[in-house]
């Protein structure tokens, strides 16, 4: 009973579907929008790496070389790397927020780029 992952052409989301019998299964449909326009994706697979080994690789000081805590794009890239290293899917909301932060960092946008404090209180 495999679980297949698809990308929906209708709502552009990734969905996972349990297929009880692949040879007898009907054409899959997106459970979110009902579209039959699904493209099968390669699923993630588990790697044999202990939690200690993953934490050691994250604590390696060389992985902080390009991290600038004042740059949203830098923090977003680092967060993505951490999630990938831990094998975690951070979800669509977090992915969207990181993409926004990376775009903001690349554009030099955000409140700080526009001068930041507009009320004159210095805070």
N, C-alpha and C positions, 0 to 999 in steps of 0.2 A: 504494500500500500504506500506508494511514494507520494511525497508532497512536491508539487511542481510550482515554480515561481514564474509569474508572467508579468509583463508590462502591458497595461491596458492602453489601447490607442484612443479610447473615448475620454477617459479622465486622467490619463498619463500617470497613474499610480502603479506601484508594485503590489501584486496580490499573490498569496500563496493558496493553492488549492489541493485538497486531498483527493487523489484519484484511486478509487477502490480497485478498478480493473481497467488498465490502460487500453486493452484491446476492445473492450465493450463500452467504453466511456463515450458520452455525447460530447459534442464540441463544447469546450469550456466557455463560461460567461463570467464577466466581471461581477463580483458580488456587490460592488459599490454602485456602478452605473448601469449594469445589465448588458454592456456591450460584448459582442462576440469577437471584437477586434483585439485579440490577445497575441502577444509575441512571447514565446517561451524564453526564459533567461537561464543562464548558468547559475545554479544555486551555490551559495557559500558552503564550504565544507570545513569540518573540524581539523585542526592541526594539533599534533601532539606536542604541546609545549606547556610546561608546568606554570602555575600561577607565579611562582618565585622567579622563573626565567622571564616571564612577561614584565613583572615589576622591576627586575634588574635592568632590563633593556630600557624601561621608561625612566629609571633613575640615573641613567648614564648622562653625565654632564654634557657630553658632546651633543645630545639631542636637544639641548636648550640653546645652542649656538645662534639660531636665527630668531629666537623668541624675544619680542619686544612687547612688554605688557601694556605699553601705551598705544600700540598699533592693533586695532581690531582685526585686521587681516592676519597678522602674525599669530594672535591668540586663537583665531578660528582654525588656521592651518594646524597649530599644535594640538588643539582639541580633537580635530579629525584624526590626526596621527595617533593620539592616545586611544581613541575609540577603536580604530582599526587594529592597533596592537593588542588591545584587550579582547578583540573579537566581538565587540558589542555593536549592534545596530542602534544608532542613537535616535532613529525615527525621522519621519518627514519634517516635523516641526523644527527639530534641532538642526537638521540639514539645511532647511530654508533660512533659519536664523544665521547659520555660519556663512552661507552664500551671501546673505545681505551684509554681514560684517566684512567679508572679504572684498565685496564690491565697494563698501564704504571706505575701507582702508586703502584700496587701490585708487579711489577717486579723491582721497584726502578729505572726504566728506565728514558729516557728523557735526555735532554742536561745537566741538573744539575748533574745527576748521573755519567756522563762521565767526569766530571771536568768542564763542562760548557764552559768557555771562552778559545778558542783555539788560538786566534790571539795575546795574550800576552799584550793587552792594559788595562787589569784589569776591563773592563766593561762587 
